[in-house]
Amino acid sequence: MGNETKDDNMKKLDAYIDAKLKAYEEAKANDPNAKAQIELQSKYAAVMADTVLAAQAKGQSIESGVDTFGKFAMIVLRSNNDPQQAMNIAEKTYPGDKQIQGYFKALTTGVPSEGGFAVPEVLSSDVIKYLYPKLAYSKLGARRIDMPNGNLNLPRFDAKASCSYIGEIGAAADTKPTIGNVHGSAKKLAALIPVSNDLIRNANPSFDSFVRDDLINSMQLFRDYTAFYGAGTAHSPSGIKTQLTSAEKIGSNGTVFTADTPANMKGLLMAKNVPMISPGWVFNGYHWSWLYNLKTSTGAYIFRDEMNKGTLLGDPFVVSNQIFSDNLAGGTAPTSSNYGEMFFGDWSEFIEFVQLDMELMASKEASYVNSAGATVSAMQNDMTVLRALSLHDFGLRHKESFVMSTNKYSLT
């Protein structure tokens, strides 16, 4: 009887999730911005299909979306956000490339959002595939969920259904699980890439990859940092450290990091019935060095052989220098008095909600603040600033699926 009640509750949960997804799809279908985006992406898809068919008929291969994205970005820089001018530049600079010409031709029949160029879906997808292997959380199996309307609630179990044995005519205990949700709300990430106008005037196709790689690297570094340390304000996503409570943290500034610490971290998750679908470690390069060189009292390396295979205690690890210490900035070398942070978790429980992968806009008049905190005028310095915009958010299905260590470690 208890099992029947449990099955009924699971059916109710399935129906609840189905209803939410149906309402989400209906809202998406009726959203004018989503309709315009779908229409434009359909035109892009048609351009891509025509290009592929024409190339196949001639026995030719076409460029990857990653390479074409460099051309797309350079044309945006030179066009001053004018679709017609962009199409003319595409035809002049890349006379034999029907694919890149077709993308800007499609744009002339649509209205770029906020004066920017929505990157074609095929290019955007390829660029994201190119970007994601650079992201620590993506390497370990984080999940990506689209949210075209900018908001999405994902149901989850906050407490499992309860079960109990009963007598022959006894009443079954209430087995209703507690249902919560993970809420994704699009946050706007802007990456600014200053480009010399001399480079743009030269219009040398070899510069395409330079612009592409600079842009992707900038976005990768900040997205990685935010995934772990985002403040969770109204305008920025909440990172893993921000969402974890003391129950998901191990050690302190006064606790020495030992060879037992990784096992203690992994054991903490195993004790919570975490599914462990995509378990993995993340730590910085200095922490990697300490672990790699850690020895027994007889001089035998403890983790070196396994780390040479890319795993720690049987699970993969990723080195990210966006991971830092309580009293250090990212990328700063630690000393014996510093405290290293280390993350372990089931990364299938980490979710990246995405509304817009990328939109590009260029300005010759913009000002920006450089890494030294000084305001730089693009016009005064004969530069054009390329702004890439991405709308996304981060969430944890269950914060209990992650653990963080702040134990002390020494390089001596």
N, C-alpha and C positions, 0 to 999 in steps of 0.2 A: 504493500500500500504506500509505503514511504517512497519507493522507487517510482510508482505511478505519479505521485504528487510532484516528485522531482522532474519527471519527464514533462509533465504539464507546464511546469515553470520554465523549462528549457524551450518548449514550444512557444510560450508567451514571449520569451526573450527574443527568439528568432523572428516572431511576428513584429515585435517592437522595432528590431533593427531593420527589417524589410520596409516597415512603414516610414522610418526615418530616411532610408535611402531613396524610397519612392518620392517623398516630399522634396528631398534634395534635388533629384533629377528633374522634377516638375519646376522647381524654382529656377534651376539652371536653364531649362528650355524656354522659360518666359522672361529671362533676363536679357534686355536689349544689348548690353555690352557683350554678353556671352555669345549672342546670336551674331553680332558683327565680327567677333573674333573667329567664330566657326566659319563664317562666310569667307573671311580673308584667308584663313588657313586652308580652306578648300581650294582657293585659287592657287595658293602656294603648292598644294599637293598636285594639282593639275600640271603646273609648271614642271615639277619634279618628274612626274610620270612621263610627260612629253619628252623631257630631256633624256631620261633613261631609255625610252623606246627608240629615240633617234640615235643615241649612242650605240645601242645594241644592234640596230640595223646596219650601222657602219662598222661594227666589230670593234668599237672604241670603249674604253673605260672612262668613268667620270670621277671627278674629285670627291673626296669624302666631305661630309658636311663641316667637319672641323676646319679643313683647309678653305672651303668656300666662305666660312664665317669670317676669316681674316679679310677677304675681299669685301664682304658686306660691311664690316666695321670701317674699313678705309674709305669706302664710298660715302658712308654716313658722315665721316669726318670732313670730306671735301664738299658735300652737298649743301651744308648749312641748313639741314633738316627740310629740304625741299624735295618731295618725291619726284617731280618732273626733272629737276636738275640731277637728281641721283640716277635716274634712268639714262639721261644723256651721258653722264660720267661713266656709267657701266658699259654703255655701247662703245664709248671712245677708248676707255682704258683696257677693257677686256672684249675686243671685237669678236672673238670667236667663242665666247662663253655664253651660250644661250640660256644656261641655267641662271646665272647671276643677273642677266638682263631681264629674264622673265620675272624674277622676284620683285624687282623695282617697278616693272611694268604693272604687276598686280597691285602694287602699293598706290599707283596713281589713281586707281579706281576706288580706293578706300581712304579713310581719314586716319592718319597716324595718331595714336592716343597721346594726348598732352604734348603734341609736337614731336614725339619720338617715334622711332621705327620699331614695331614689334618684330622681333627676330623670327623668321619663318620656322615653323614647327620642326621641319626636317633638320634645319641647321641647329636650332635650339636643342633638339634631342641629342644630336651628335656632340654638341659642345658640352652638354651636361654629362654625357657618357665620358667625355674627355676630362671634365672637371672632377667627377665623382671619385675616380681612383686616387685623386690627390687628397680627398677628404678622409680624415681618420674615422669618423662615424660611418661613412659609406663603405669603406673597406671592410668593416666588420659586420655588415649586413643590416644597417638601418633601413627602415621602410619609408617609402615615399608615397604620399597620397595627394592627389590633385584636389583643389578646392576652388573652382573657377569663380565663385561668388565671394570669396574672401573670408568665409566663416564656415566651420564644420565641427559638429559634435560627433565624437566616436564613442559609442557605448562601451562600457567595460564592467567587469565584476569588481566591486569594492569589497564584498564579502561573499564567500562561497555558500552554497546551499548546505543546510545542516541535515544530518541523517541520524536516526536512532532506531534501535530494536524495540518492538512493542509486543504486548501480549496478544492472545488470540482475538480478543474483542477490544483491544486498546485503541485509543485514538492516535493517529500519526502526528508527530510534532510538525510544526510549521517549517517547511523547507524552502521558503521563498528567499532567493539570494538578494543581496543588496546591489543595485545597479547604479553606477556612476557614469561619468563621461570624461573624455579627454577633449578639450576644446582647442581648435586651431583658429587663430585670428591673424590674418595677413599683416606682417610687419614689413616695412619698406627698407631694403638695403640698397644703398647707392654707392657704387664704386666709381671714383673719378680718376681718369688716366690722362695726364697732360701730355700732349704730343707736339713736338716742334713743327711749326708750319713749313720749315725748310724740308722736313721729311715728307710732309703731305704734298708740297708743290712738286717734288721730284716724281711722285706717282710711280715709284718703282715697286713692282709686284713683290719683290723680295722683302719689303717692309711689312707685308700683310701678316706674316706669322709673328713678327715682333709685337705688333699691336695686339694680336689675338692672345699670345702667351702672357703679356703684361697684364691684360685685363683679367684673364682667368686666374692667374696667380694671386692677384689682389683680392679677388672674390673668395678664393679658396682659403687664404689665411684668415680672413675675418669671419667667414662662416664657421671655420673650425673653432676659432676662439669663442664665438658666441654659443656654439653648441655645448661647450663645457662651462662657460662663465657668464653667459648672457644674464643681464640684471633682471629681466622680466618686467620691464616698465610698460607703460602704455604704447611705447614706440619700438621696443626691442624684445626679441624672444627671451624666454626663460631657459637658461642653461642647466645642465645636469647638476652642477654643484649647488645652484640656487634652489633647485627643487628637492634635493635630498635633505632629510632631517638627521638628527644625531644618531638615530637608529641605523642609518645607512652609511655611517662614517666610522672608520676604525682608526685607533691611535690618536695621537695628539702631538703638539710641538715638543712635548717632553718625553715621548715614547720613542725608543730607538727602533729603527727599521732593521729587521733581521731576516735571515733566510726563511723563517717561519711565517713572515707577514703575508706573502702571496697566498699560501695555503689557508691562512686564517681568513683572508678576504674571500677566497673561493668557497670555503666552508660556510661562511655567513650567508651566501646566496643559496647554496645547496640546502641549508636548513630552512629556507623559506619556500620550498617547492617551486622555485623559479623554473620555467620550462626549459631553459638552457638550449634554445634552438640555435642561436648564433652567439655563443659566449666569446669574449675576447678582452684583451688588456690594452690600455693606452697609457703611455708615459713618455717623458721627453728624452732627448738624447743623453743628457747627463745621468738620468736614472738608468737608462739602458747600459751605460758604461759601468755603473756601480753594480748592477745585477750581473752583467757579463763577467766581471772580474771578481765576483764574490767567491771566496774559497773556504774550504774546511780548515780545521786546525792542522791538518797534514799537508795542506797546500793543493788539494784537489779542487778544481772548479766545480761549483755546485750546479749552475744553470747553463754553462757555456755550450755544452754539446747540444742540448735541446734548443737553445736560442739560435744556434747556427741553422736549425731547421725552421725557424720562424715561429716557434711556440714557447709558451711558458706554462708549466703544469698541464700540458696537453692541449692548451687553447692558444689560438693565434694572437699575436700582439702587433700593435702599430705604434711607431714612434712619431710623435707630433710635438714640435717645439712651441706650440701654442699652450701646452700644458706647463704650468709653472708652479711655484711654491708660495706658501702663505706670505713670505717676506721677500719675494723676488718678482721682478717683471719677467714676462715671457722671454726665453732665450738668454737669460743671464746665468753665467756660470755659478753653480753653488759652491759653498765652502762647508767645512765640518759643522758649522753652526746653522746651516740652512735646513729647511724641511721640504722634502720632495712629495709632490702629490701624484697619486697613481689611481687609475680608474679601472674597474672590472665590472662587466655586466653582460646581460643578454641583450644584444643590440637589435634583435627583432622587436624589442619593446620600445625602441627609440623611433620616433616618427617625425619625418619632415613633411609638413603640410605645404603645398606649393600652389599659389594662385597664378603667378607669372614667372616663368623662367628668366626671361631677359628682354629688356627693352633698351634701345640705344638712342642717345641724343647727343648732339655736338654743339658746342658754343665757342665762339671766338672772343666773346666779351665777358665770359664768366670769371669770377674770382674764386679761389679755393684756399684752404688752410693746409700748408704742407706739414711734414712730419715734425718740423721744428717749432710748429705753432705760429708761423708767420703767414700773413695773408699775401697771396700771389695773384697778380692780375694777368690773365691770359693775354689781353690786348697789349699791355706794356711789354710783355716778354715774347711777343710774336708766337703764341702757342694757341692750339685749339684743345679744349677740354672735352674728352669723351666721357659721358656719364652712362653707366650701365645700371639699370634698375631691376631689382628682383623682389618679388613679394612672396614671403614665406613665413613659416612659424615652426617651432620645435615643440615636441611634447613627449612625455613618458607615459606609456599605457599603465605601468605600475612602477612607482619609484623604488619599490622593494627589489626590483630586478637589477639594481645597480648598487655598487659599494665603492667608497672612495677612501684611500689611505692618505693621511697627512703625517705619517711617522717620520722621525728624524733619520737621516742617513748621512754617512760620512764618506768622503773619497779617500780618506787616509786609513 
